[in-house]
Amino acid sequence: MSAAPAEAPHDWRPDRFLVIVAHPDDADFGPAGTAATWIAAGSTGWLVCCTSGDAGSEEAATDPLDLAAVRESEQRAAAEVIGYAGVTFLHQPDGALANDLPLRELLVREIRAFRPDAVISTDPETVFRKGGRGINHTDHRAAGMAAADAIFPAARNPMSFPGLIREGLLPHRVRRLYLSGSNQPTIRVDIGDSLERKLEALRCHVSQRAGEDGSLANVRNRAASEGEAVGVAAAEAFRLVVIDPD
């Protein structure tokens, strides 16, 4: 007889949520299953990509503007598969993303405009991946830290970025932050009904070869491993930060 899972799947669901990532395809390799699950259950989601992935090629002769256009098109197609209400590209430099005031102002603008209950981003404290599986991209870490700093205190503070107030973008309190790709996960979301949609979204990223069998098999295996911890077929793991308790 197998042992009972140590925890139950996470069942809190936001009415509105924002996903903030560094590059096109980051959300689909990361929390796309959770996003699709929440959207199917009635949530409204919006995706923010800090860069357009213009450095995402191993061919030095690649035109970065052409690549950015391709990757934005791929991400829009993938976002339709997942069911996001829309996608915003902030056009920051790929490979040189910085958690600075200009980026945080752009993110505060997105938060105040969309007014999400929850934000999903990447764990900025993950430098080396668990189990020696490599180094976490510097842009992933910068995006996660900028998202956290934009959420608290900037998005809720009327004294932060006063120009946004004059545009009618009033302060907003995000209640929860879900950090993907964490070495310290605290919750897991059941994505059994949305795993195939996540894989379909990954197939949209042709320029990154994300739909190749090896990549998809890795995603399946990781989802199965996380699901085993909570007694389901597939799950995604997050480090959850509750900013405003229910």
C-alpha positions in Angstrom: 0.0 0.0 0.0 1.4 3.4 -1.0 1.8 6.1 1.7 -0.7 8.9 1.8 0.5 12.2 0.3 2.1 14.6 2.8 -0.1 17.5 1.7 -3.3 18.3 -0.2 -3.5 20.2 -3.4 -3.7 24.0 -3.0 -7.4 25.0 -3.6 -7.4 28.8 -3.2 -8.2 30.5 -6.5 -8.1 34.3 -7.4 -10.7 36.0 -9.3 -8.0 37.9 -11.2 -4.4 37.1 -11.5 -1.3 38.5 -13.3 1.6 36.4 -14.5 4.9 38.3 -14.7 7.9 36.6 -16.4 11.1 37.7 -18.1 10.7 36.1 -21.6 8.2 34.6 -24.0 7.9 30.9 -23.1 8.8 31.4 -19.4 5.2 31.2 -18.4 4.5 28.1 -20.5 7.5 26.2 -19.1 6.5 27.5 -15.7 3.0 28.2 -14.3 0.9 27.7 -17.4 -0.9 24.7 -16.1 -2.0 26.6 -13.0 -3.0 29.6 -15.1 -5.1 27.3 -17.4 -6.7 25.6 -14.4 -7.7 28.8 -12.8 -9.0 30.3 -16.0 -11.1 27.2 -16.7 -12.6 27.5 -13.2 -13.6 31.1 -13.9 -10.6 33.3 -13.1 -9.3 36.1 -15.5 -5.6 36.1 -16.2 -3.2 38.5 -17.9 0.4 37.8 -18.9 3.2 40.3 -18.7 6.6 39.5 -20.5 9.3 41.9 -19.4 11.4 41.3 -22.6 10.5 40.0 -26.0 13.2 37.4 -26.0 15.4 39.2 -28.6 18.6 37.4 -27.4 17.0 33.9 -27.5 19.1 32.4 -30.3 22.4 30.6 -30.6 23.0 32.0 -34.1 25.0 35.3 -33.8 23.7 36.5 -37.2 20.1 36.5 -36.0 18.4 39.9 -36.3 17.2 40.6 -32.7 14.2 42.7 -33.9 13.1 39.9 -36.2 13.5 37.4 -33.4 11.5 39.6 -31.0 8.6 39.8 -33.5 8.6 36.0 -33.9 8.7 35.3 -30.2 6.0 37.8 -29.4 3.8 36.1 -32.1 4.5 32.7 -30.6 3.7 33.9 -27.1 0.4 35.5 -28.2 -0.6 32.1 -29.8 0.4 30.3 -26.6 -1.5 32.8 -24.5 -4.7 32.0 -26.5 -4.2 28.3 -25.8 -4.0 29.0 -22.1 -6.9 31.4 -22.1 -5.3 34.7 -20.9 -7.4 37.8 -21.5 -4.3 39.4 -23.0 -0.5 39.8 -23.1 1.7 42.9 -22.4 5.3 43.1 -23.6 7.4 45.6 -21.8 10.3 45.5 -24.3 13.1 45.5 -21.8 16.5 44.2 -22.9 16.8 40.5 -23.1 19.8 39.3 -21.1 20.1 42.6 -19.3 16.9 42.9 -17.4 17.3 45.0 -14.3 15.2 45.5 -11.2 15.3 49.2 -11.4 12.8 52.1 -11.0 11.7 52.2 -14.7 10.9 48.5 -14.7 9.0 48.7 -11.4 7.0 51.6 -12.6 6.0 49.6 -15.7 5.0 46.7 -13.5 3.1 48.9 -11.0 1.2 50.3 -14.1 0.2 46.8 -15.1 -0.8 45.9 -11.5 -2.9 49.0 -11.0 -4.5 48.7 -14.4 -5.5 45.0 -14.2 -6.0 45.0 -10.4 -5.2 41.3 -9.7 -5.9 39.4 -6.5 -2.7 37.4 -7.0 0.5 37.6 -9.0 2.6 34.7 -10.3 6.3 35.3 -10.9 9.6 33.5 -10.6 11.4 33.0 -7.3 14.3 35.5 -7.3 16.1 33.5 -4.6 16.6 30.6 -6.9 20.1 31.0 -8.3 21.2 27.4 -8.6 18.4 24.9 -9.5 17.6 22.2 -7.0 19.4 18.9 -7.5 22.2 20.6 -9.5 20.0 21.1 -12.5 21.8 24.3 -13.6 21.8 28.0 -13.1 18.6 30.1 -13.1 18.8 32.8 -15.8 19.6 36.3 -14.4 16.5 37.8 -16.1 14.3 35.3 -14.3 15.7 36.4 -11.0 15.4 40.1 -11.9 11.8 39.7 -13.1 10.8 37.9 -9.8 12.4 40.5 -7.6 11.0 43.4 -9.6 7.5 41.8 -9.4 7.8 41.5 -5.6 9.0 45.1 -5.2 6.3 46.4 -7.5 3.6 44.5 -5.5 4.9 45.7 -2.1 5.0 48.5 -1.3 4.8 50.4 -4.6 1.5 49.2 -6.1 -0.4 50.0 -2.9 1.4 53.2 -2.0 -0.2 56.4 -3.4 3.2 58.2 -3.0 4.9 55.8 -5.4 5.0 56.9 -9.0 2.6 59.8 -8.5 2.3 60.2 -12.3 0.2 57.0 -12.4 -2.3 58.5 -9.9 -2.7 61.5 -12.3 -3.5 59.0 -15.1 -6.3 57.5 -12.9 -4.3 54.4 -11.9 -5.1 54.2 -8.2 -3.2 52.1 -5.6 -4.0 48.4 -5.5 -3.3 45.7 -2.9 -2.2 42.4 -4.3 -3.2 39.7 -1.8 -0.9 36.8 -2.7 2.3 36.2 -4.6 3.0 32.7 -6.1 6.7 32.1 -6.9 7.4 29.5 -9.6 10.7 27.7 -10.0 11.4 27.8 -6.3 13.8 25.5 -4.4 11.5 26.1 -1.4 8.0 25.3 -2.6 5.2 25.4 0.0 2.1 24.5 -2.1 1.2 22.6 -5.2 -1.7 23.1 -7.6 -3.4 20.2 -9.3 -3.0 20.7 -13.1 -4.2 17.2 -14.1 -7.0 18.7 -16.3 -4.8 21.3 -17.9 -1.4 19.6 -18.5 -2.2 18.9 -22.2 -3.1 22.5 -22.7 0.2 23.5 -21.2 2.0 21.2 -23.6 0.0 22.6 -26.5 1.1 26.1 -25.5 4.7 25.0 -25.4 4.4 23.7 -29.0 3.7 27.3 -30.1 7.3 28.3 -29.2 8.8 26.9 -32.4 11.8 29.2 -32.5 12.9 27.9 -29.0 12.2 24.2 -30.0 10.0 24.0 -26.9 7.7 21.5 -28.5 10.3 18.8 -29.1 9.7 15.5 -27.5 12.5 15.7 -25.0 11.3 19.1 -23.6 7.7 17.9 -23.4 8.8 14.7 -21.7 10.7 16.7 -19.1 7.6 18.9 -18.4 5.4 15.8 -18.0 7.9 14.1 -15.7 8.2 17.2 -13.5 4.4 17.6 -13.3 4.1 13.9 -12.3 6.7 14.3 -9.6 5.1 17.3 -8.1 1.7 15.6 -8.4 2.9 12.6 -6.4 3.6 14.9 -3.4 -0.1 15.8 -3.2 -1.7 12.6 -4.5 -2.7 13.8 -8.0 -1.5 12.9 -11.5 0.1 16.3 -12.2 0.9 19.4 -10.3 2.9 22.7 -10.3 4.8 23.8 -7.2 5.1 27.3 -5.8 6.5 29.2 -2.9 3.4 31.1 -1.6 3.7 34.5 0.0 0.4 35.7 1.6 0.6 39.5 1.8 -3.0 40.2 2.9 -4.6 37.3 4.7 -8.2 36.4 3.8 
